[in-house]
Amino acid sequence: MECTYRIIVVGIGPGSPDYLLPIASRTIAAATILVGSQRALDTFASINQVTRVIDKDITGVLDFIEQQLASQDVVVMVSGDPGFYSMLTALRKRFAAECLTVIPGISSVQLAFARVAEVWQDAALISMHGRRAADDVLCYHPGYKVGILTDTQHNPATIAGILLAHGWPTTACVWLCTNLSYDNEEVVRATLAETRSISGFEHSVMVVKA
Ligand SMILES: C[S@@+](CC[C@H](N)C(=O)[O-])C[C@H]1O[C@@H](n2cnc3c(N)ncnc32)[C@H](O)[C@@H]1O
C-alpha cells in the first residue's frame, strides 16, 4: 500500500520527560498534528501544534487522524511502549502497517520491575486495565511471577482477591508501583493477604512473586 503521509506512534514512556527517548522527543517537537492523552498533551505539546485529545470517542480520534493524514503526517503519543496495550491496536485495525512508524518507549512494566530490582524475563505480563485476564495466566504455580496493569475496577485489592482465589499463597510478595517516574511516585511492598485491604493504587503496576 502507498502511503504519502505517515502516522508516527510514539511511546512516551511512563510519563516524566526524563524517561523519553531522544528520538521520541525530536519527533514530538517536529509534529504539526499531535494526538495524545490530555496529560501527555499538557506535558509535551507546544503552542504552534494542532492537537487532538484521545478521549473515550476512539472512533472520533481515528476519524480525525484519517482526515489529517490526507495532507500531512500525524504524530500519536501513547503511554509506555506502543507494543504493550496501547492505541496501536486500534490504529492497526484502521490503517495498514505500511502507513505506521512506531517509536518504542519504556513501558511502565519495565520501570516497575527495575524499581524492585527484579528481572522480568521469567514473568507473565498481564493487563487488567479495562479487561479481565484469562484464568490460565492467573493460576498460581511455584516460581510464578507476574506484572499486572491495574485500573479503578481491577484495583490491587480486587486483583489480590482474584489471585488468592487462583491458588496464590497469602504470603506472596506484592509491590504496588504508582505514578512511576513522577515526583509523587510510590512503591509499596506488602503480602498478597495485606493487599486485600489496601485502597488506592488504581492506575499502577502490581508485581507479584510467590
Ligand atoms: C492503557 S495501559 C498503557 C500501558 C503502556 N502502553 C505501557 O507500556 O506502560 C495504562 C496502564 O498502564 C499503567 N501505567 C501507565 N503509566 C504508569 C505509571 N507512570 N505508573 C504506574 N503505572 C502506569 C497503569 O496500570 C495504567 O492503568
The ligand as a MOL file (V3000), in Angstrom:
LIG
                    3D

  0  0  0     0  0            999 V3000
M  V30 BEGIN CTAB
M  V30 COUNTS 27 29 0 0 0
M  V30 BEGIN ATOM
M  V30 1 C -3.5700 1.5790 28.7040 0
M  V30 2 S -2.3380 0.9410 29.7770 0 CHG=1
M  V30 3 C -0.9340 1.5200 28.9340 0
M  V30 4 C 0.3170 0.6920 29.1660 0
M  V30 5 C 1.5260 1.2820 28.4210 0
M  V30 6 N 1.4650 1.0340 26.9900 0
M  V30 7 C 2.8570 0.7830 28.9700 0
M  V30 8 O 3.6410 0.1720 28.2200 0
M  V30 9 O 3.1390 1.0610 30.1600 0 CHG=-1
M  V30 10 C -2.4690 2.0180 31.1750 0
M  V30 11 C -1.9720 1.3650 32.4390 0
M  V30 12 O -0.5420 1.3850 32.4520 0
M  V30 13 C -0.0740 1.5280 33.7920 0
M  V30 14 N 0.7290 2.7560 33.8590 0
M  V30 15 C 0.9630 3.6270 32.8680 0
M  V30 16 N 1.7860 4.6210 33.2890 0
M  V30 17 C 2.0790 4.3460 34.5820 0
M  V30 18 C 2.8940 4.9890 35.5720 0
M  V30 19 N 3.5680 6.1080 35.3140 0
M  V30 20 N 2.9650 4.4250 36.8010 0
M  V30 21 C 2.3100 3.2790 37.0760 0
M  V30 22 N 1.5220 2.6430 36.1740 0
M  V30 23 C 1.4040 3.1670 34.9410 0
M  V30 24 C -1.3060 1.5770 34.6890 0
M  V30 25 O -1.6100 0.2580 35.0880 0
M  V30 26 C -2.3810 2.0800 33.7240 0
M  V30 27 O -3.6860 1.7280 34.1680 0
M  V30 END ATOM
M  V30 BEGIN BOND
M  V30 1 1 1 2
M  V30 2 1 2 3
M  V30 3 1 2 10
M  V30 4 1 3 4
M  V30 5 1 4 5
M  V30 6 1 5 6
M  V30 7 1 5 7
M  V30 8 2 7 8
M  V30 9 1 7 9
M  V30 10 1 10 11
M  V30 11 1 11 12
M  V30 12 1 11 26
M  V30 13 1 12 13
M  V30 14 1 13 14
M  V30 15 1 13 24
M  V30 16 1 14 15
M  V30 17 1 14 23
M  V30 18 2 15 16
M  V30 19 1 16 17
M  V30 20 1 17 18
M  V30 21 2 17 23
M  V30 22 1 18 19
M  V30 23 2 18 20
M  V30 24 1 20 21
M  V30 25 2 21 22
M  V30 26 1 22 23
M  V30 27 1 24 25
M  V30 28 1 24 26
M  V30 29 1 26 27
M  V30 END BOND
M  V30 END CTAB
M  END
